[in-house]
Amino acid sequence: MPATDGINHGYIIILFSLLFFFLASYAVLFSAFLPLTGISALDVLAEDTHYKYFFILLVPTTSYFVIANWVGWQYYRNS
């Protein structure tokens, strides 16, 4: 039975995914071409040359680890 009251969790996931996508796009691609914004967190990402890639690549690496761990656990439980 779907939840009809309160906030739809799917929209929240999509919202945070889009927010992360735009932040990551700015940090990796657009910060080199745009002037500083005046927002301290975004300016730190724009001026950094190493760790902005680390935090962006941490998301797919963590996702891969979680999926591989889950698959390994399923093999272990069903063997």
Secondary structure, 3 states (H helix, E strand, C coil): CCCCCCCCHHHHHHHHHHHHHHHHHHHHCHHHCCCCCCCHHHHHHHHCCCHHHHHHHHHHHHHHHHHHHHHHHHHHHCC
